[in-house]
Amino acid sequence: TSEQIEHLHRRFKQLSRDQLTIRKENFDSIPDLEFNPIRGKIVHAFFDKRNLRQESDGLADEINFEDFLTIMSYFRPIEMNMDEEQLDRFRKEKLKFLFHMYDSDHDGKITLQEYRNVVEELLSGNPHLEKESARSIADGAMMEAASICVGQMGPDQVYEGITFEDFLKMWQGIDIETKMHVRFLNMETIAHCY
């Protein structure tokens, strides 16, 4: 809505310190991100050209307000008047954004190493969980992904990694539409992604 755009413009100006663009270091002023274990991945996602709906690969050095709106559009809440086709497109856009957060080398697959990195980051704040345990959790999840996406594999088969089509299968039945959104309550609000 125009009210949400105005709110985001105020937030953009606050983050950019009244500049025309935002750089990665501007995100250091968001208190809610400071202790988030995947802070780096979240900030990285704002500058990922794939998420900016540019055809090119890589990272932007800075983003303007229009780019900021593009990124924030991934977090907009579901609209009640959406038909099935719109809902499907809406869901795929959100999942593509998440997929890009995991696919750090931009090759179109989430490899075991990329998945391990994310799990280790997520669990890094837990002092009772060792790195080996985090790797085991990631390995088990990757095996489950392979069984969902490929089915029974032979002993000589290797699962190369999760493609976006595989990612869609894995998220089937999970209500991403209402879990990945922004609440427009105050100037301190940031994107919440569960």
Phi, psi and chi 1 to 4 in degrees:
 res  aa     phi    psi   chi1   chi2   chi3   chi4
   1 THR       -  164.3   65.4      -      -      -
   2 SER   -63.8  -33.0   58.9      -      -      -
   3 GLU   -65.1  -41.4 -176.4 -178.6  -39.4      -
   4 GLN   -66.7  -39.6  -69.4  169.2  -28.5      -
   5 ILE   -63.6  -42.1  -68.7  171.0      -      -
   6 GLU   -61.7  -43.0  -76.5  176.3   31.4      -
   7 HIS   -61.6  -44.6  177.6   85.2      -      -
   8 LEU   -65.8  -33.6  -74.7  171.5      -      -
   9 HIS   -66.0  -40.5 -169.5 -102.7      -      -
  10 ARG   -62.5  -41.9  -73.6 -168.4  -53.8  -87.3
  11 ARG   -65.2  -41.0 -174.5   65.5  169.6  133.9
  12 PHE   -60.6  -46.8  178.9   86.4      -      -
  13 LYS   -63.6  -37.4  -73.2  177.4   70.0  169.7
  14 GLN   -65.2  -46.3 -176.9 -175.9   40.6      -
  15 LEU   -66.5  -40.9  -76.7  171.7      -      -
  16 SER   -83.1   -5.2   70.8      -      -      -
  17 ARG    57.6   47.8  -63.5 -177.3 -178.4  101.7
  18 ASP    64.7   23.7  -74.7  -36.0      -      -
  19 GLN   -92.6  171.2  -61.1  -62.5  -52.3      -
  20 LEU   -83.1  -14.4  -64.7  176.0      -      -
  21 THR  -137.4  162.4   59.8      -      -      -
  22 ILE  -113.8  139.8  -68.0  176.9      -      -
  23 ARG  -113.7  166.4  -59.5 -177.7   69.5   78.0
  24 LYS   -54.1  -40.3  -71.7 -177.3 -172.5  115.6
  25 GLU   -64.8  -19.9   52.4  -90.6   14.8      -
  26 ASN   -65.1  -23.4  -66.5  116.1      -      -
  27 PHE   -75.3  -10.4  -77.1   82.5      -      -
  28 ASP   -64.9  -19.5  -67.4  -20.0      -      -
  29 SER   -88.2    6.2   65.0      -      -      -
  30 ILE   -95.0  105.1  -57.5  174.9      -      -
  31 PRO   -57.5  -39.1  -15.6   23.9      -      -
  32 ASP   -65.0  -23.2  -68.9  -10.4      -      -
  33 LEU   -84.9  -21.1  -88.2 -179.1      -      -
  34 GLU   -54.4  -41.1 -173.2  177.8  -11.5      -
  35 PHE  -105.1    7.6  -60.2  108.4      -      -
  36 ASN   -74.1  124.6 -170.0  -46.4      -      -
  37 PRO   -63.7  -24.1   17.3  -25.2      -      -
  38 ILE  -108.0   30.4   60.2  167.6      -      -
  39 ARG   -49.6  -47.6  175.1 -169.2 -177.8  -75.2
  40 GLY   -59.3  -41.2      -      -      -      -
  41 LYS   -67.9  -37.5  -70.2 -149.0  176.4  -60.9
  42 ILE   -65.8  -48.0  -66.9  168.6      -      -
  43 VAL   -63.5  -44.3  172.0      -      -      -
  44 HIS   -54.6  -40.4 -175.2   93.2      -      -
  45 ALA   -61.9  -31.3      -      -      -      -
  46 PHE   -67.8  -23.4  -87.1   77.2      -      -
  47 PHE  -110.0    0.8  -63.9   87.2      -      -
  48 ASP   -71.9  118.6 -172.0  -33.3      -      -
  49 LYS   -60.9  -27.0  -71.0 -178.7  179.5  178.6
  50 ARG   -63.3  -39.0  -61.8  171.6  -61.6  176.7
  51 ASN   -75.6  -21.5  -66.4  -25.8      -      -
  52 LEU   -82.1    5.1  -65.7  169.4      -      -
  53 ARG    60.9   33.3  -61.7 -170.3  177.9  121.6
  54 GLN   -98.5  147.5  -61.5  174.8    3.5      -
  55 GLU   -71.7  -21.9  -65.8  -56.3  -44.6      -
  56 SER   -80.0  165.0   57.4      -      -      -
  57 ASP   -98.6  169.4 -133.3    5.0      -      -
  58 GLY   100.4 -166.4      -      -      -      -
  59 LEU  -118.9  142.5  -65.0  175.7      -      -
  60 ALA   -82.7  146.7      -      -      -      -
  61 ASP   -75.5  -31.1  -68.1  -33.2      -      -
  62 GLU  -152.2  160.1   54.2 -168.6   21.3      -
  63 ILE  -127.7  146.1   58.3  172.1      -      -
  64 ASN   -95.8 -176.1   60.3   26.9      -      -
  65 PHE   -63.9  -38.5  179.9   62.2      -      -
  66 GLU   -62.3  -42.4 -169.0  174.2  -42.9      -
  67 ASP   -62.7  -42.1  -64.6  -29.4      -      -
  68 PHE   -59.3  -44.0 -175.0   72.0      -      -
  69 LEU   -62.4  -40.1  -79.9 -179.8      -      -
  70 THR   -58.6  -48.2  -62.5      -      -      -
  71 ILE   -63.7  -45.6  -64.8  -63.4      -      -
  72 MET   -66.2  -22.9  -64.7  -51.1  -70.1      -
  73 SER   -64.1  -24.4   72.4      -      -      -
  74 TYR   -66.2  -21.8  -68.6  103.9      -      -
  75 PHE  -102.7    6.1  -64.1   93.6      -      -
  76 ARG   -68.7  146.9   70.6 -173.3 -174.1  -83.1
  77 PRO   -72.1  161.1   14.5  -16.9      -      -
  78 ILE   -64.8  144.9 -165.0  168.2      -      -
  79 GLU  -102.9  138.2  -64.8  170.4   26.6      -
  80 MET   -65.6  -24.8  -67.0  -56.6  157.2      -
  81 ASN   -93.5   12.9   60.6  -12.2      -      -
  82 MET   -74.0  137.5  -72.4 -179.0  163.7      -
  83 ASP   -86.5  178.2   62.1   27.7      -      -
  84 GLU   -59.2  -41.1  -75.4  -60.0  -45.7      -
  85 GLU   -65.6  -42.7 -173.5  178.6  -46.9      -
  86 GLN   -64.9  -41.4  -70.0  170.2  -41.8      -
  87 LEU   -62.0  -41.5  -82.6  171.2      -      -
  88 ASP   -64.3  -44.6 -174.3   54.7      -      -
  89 ARG   -64.0  -42.9 -170.8  171.4   56.5 -112.2
  90 PHE   -58.5  -47.1 -174.7   72.6      -      -
  91 ARG   -62.4  -45.8  177.2  179.6  175.7   75.9
  92 LYS   -64.4  -36.5  -77.4 -178.6  179.9  169.0
  93 GLU   -62.3  -45.4  -76.7  177.6    5.6      -
  94 LYS   -62.7  -44.4  -73.6 -179.7 -180.0  -78.9
  95 LEU   -69.0  -32.9  -70.8  172.2      -      -
  96 LYS   -64.3  -41.3 -169.6   68.3  123.8  169.7
  97 PHE   -58.6  -48.3 -177.4   88.2      -      -
  98 LEU   -62.8  -42.3  -74.9  178.0      -      -
  99 PHE   -57.4  -43.9 -177.5   81.3      -      -
 100 HIS   -63.6  -30.7  -68.9  157.4      -      -
 101 MET   -64.8  -37.0  -77.6 -179.6   64.2      -
 102 TYR   -80.2  -39.6  -73.4   91.3      -      -
 103 ASP   -80.1   75.5  178.2   24.4      -      -
 104 SER   -72.3  -22.5   57.6      -      -      -
 105 ASP   -95.5    4.1   66.5    0.5      -      -
 106 HIS    62.7   30.2  -58.4 -132.1      -      -
 107 ASP   -97.5    4.9   70.9  -12.3      -      -
 108 GLY    85.0    9.3      -      -      -      -
 109 LYS  -141.7  143.6  -86.0 -170.5 -115.7  157.3
 110 ILE   -96.3  107.7  -59.4  167.3      -      -
 111 THR   -82.3  169.0   63.4      -      -      -
 112 LEU   -58.5  -42.0  176.3   57.2      -      -
 113 GLN   -64.7  -41.2 -169.6   55.0   50.9      -
 114 GLU   -63.4  -41.3  -73.0  170.4  -37.1      -
 115 TYR   -66.9  -41.0 -163.5   70.2      -      -
 116 ARG   -58.2  -43.6  -80.0  177.6  176.6  164.4
 117 ASN   -58.7  -44.3  -68.6  -16.8      -      -
 118 VAL   -65.5  -46.1  171.6      -      -      -
 119 VAL   -62.8  -42.6  171.1      -      -      -
 120 GLU   -62.3  -40.2  -73.5  171.7    6.1      -
 121 GLU   -63.8  -45.5  -74.4  174.9   25.8      -
 122 LEU   -61.1  -37.3  -78.3  170.0      -      -
 123 LEU   -95.8    3.0  -59.4  176.1      -      -
 124 SER   -62.8  -26.1   64.9      -      -      -
 125 GLY   -79.8   -7.1      -      -      -      -
 126 ASN   -91.6  107.3 -173.7  -23.8      -      -
 127 PRO   -69.7  -14.4   25.4  -31.1      -      -
 128 HIS   -92.0   -1.0  -54.6  -68.7      -      -
 129 LEU  -116.1  118.4 -161.4   61.9      -      -
 130 GLU   -81.0  162.9  -65.9  179.7   17.1      -
 131 LYS   -58.5  -37.9 -166.0  171.6 -175.0  171.9
 132 GLU   -63.7  -38.0 -117.1   -5.7  -87.9      -
 133 SER   -65.4  -41.4  -62.4      -      -      -
 134 ALA   -62.5  -40.6      -      -      -      -
 135 ARG   -64.0  -39.8  -68.7 -173.1  117.9 -154.1
 136 SER   -63.9  -40.0  -65.8      -      -      -
 137 ILE   -62.7  -45.7  -69.2  168.2      -      -
 138 ALA   -63.1  -43.1      -      -      -      -
 139 ASP   -63.1  -42.1  -67.5   -4.1      -      -
 140 GLY   -64.3  -41.5      -      -      -      -
 141 ALA   -65.2  -38.4      -      -      -      -
 142 MET   -67.4  -37.3 -170.6   58.4   89.3      -
 143 MET   -64.8  -39.8  -73.9  179.1   65.2      -
 144 GLU   -64.3  -41.5 -174.4  176.7  -22.0      -
 145 ALA   -59.7  -43.2      -      -      -      -
 146 ALA   -62.1  -41.5      -      -      -      -
 147 SER   -68.1  -34.6   70.1      -      -      -
 148 ILE   -70.3  -42.1  -69.8  169.4      -      -
 149 CYS   -90.0  -33.6  -58.6      -      -      -
 150 VAL  -110.2  -28.0  179.1      -      -      -
 151 GLY    90.0 -156.5      -      -      -      -
 152 GLN   -65.8  124.3 -171.7   66.1   32.1      -
 153 MET  -105.6  147.0  -69.5  175.0   40.1      -
 154 GLY   -76.4  164.1      -      -      -      -
 155 PRO   -62.6  -24.5   15.4  -22.2      -      -
 156 ASP   -94.4   -1.2   57.8  -24.3      -      -
 157 GLN   -85.0  144.1  -80.4 -176.0  -72.3      -
 158 VAL  -122.6  131.2  175.7      -      -      -
 159 TYR   -83.9  112.8 -173.5   55.8      -      -
 160 GLU   -69.1  -31.3  -59.8  -80.0  -32.8      -
 161 GLY   148.9  171.9      -      -      -      -
 162 ILE   -85.8  118.0  -59.2  167.5      -      -
 163 THR   -83.9  172.2   63.3      -      -      -
 164 PHE   -63.9  -36.7 -177.2   62.1      -      -
 165 GLU   -62.1  -40.9  -70.8   70.5   31.0      -
 166 ASP   -63.1  -42.2  -67.7  -15.0      -      -
 167 PHE   -59.5  -41.7 -160.4   69.6      -      -
 168 LEU   -61.8  -42.1  -72.1  175.4      -      -
 169 LYS   -61.9  -41.9  -73.4  179.7 -163.7  172.4
 170 MET   -66.1  -32.8  -67.7  167.8   57.8      -
 171 TRP   -90.5    1.5  -79.1   84.1      -      -
 172 GLN   -60.3  130.3 -160.5  167.0    8.3      -
 173 GLY    86.5   -5.9      -      -      -      -
 174 ILE   -98.7  130.3  -62.1  172.8      -      -
 175 ASP   -80.2   71.0 -175.4   17.9      -      -
 176 ILE   -68.8  -26.0 -170.4   70.1      -      -
 177 GLU   -58.9  -37.0  -64.4   87.4  -14.6      -
 178 THR  -100.7  -11.6   59.2      -      -      -
 179 LYS   -91.2  -25.1  -66.1 -175.7 -174.9  -39.6
 180 MET  -109.1   89.9 -173.0  175.3  150.6      -
 181 HIS  -153.6  171.5   66.8  -82.1      -      -
 182 VAL  -113.3  136.0  170.3      -      -      -
 183 ARG   -95.5  124.6  -69.8 -179.3 -125.5  150.1
 184 PHE   -92.2   69.4  -66.0   94.7      -      -
 185 LEU  -101.2  -46.0  -61.3  176.5      -      -
 186 ASN  -152.3  178.7   59.8   46.9      -      -
 187 MET   -69.5  -13.8  -70.0  -58.9  -79.7      -
 188 GLU   -89.5   -7.7  -61.5  -53.5  -47.6      -
 189 THR   -67.6  135.5  -58.4      -      -      -
 190 ILE  -127.6  177.2   62.8  158.4      -      -
 191 ALA   -65.0  132.0      -      -      -      -
 192 HIS  -107.8  124.6  -66.9  -82.7      -      -
 193 CYS  -131.5  118.9 -179.4      -      -      -
 194 TYR   -99.8      -  -56.8   94.3      -      -
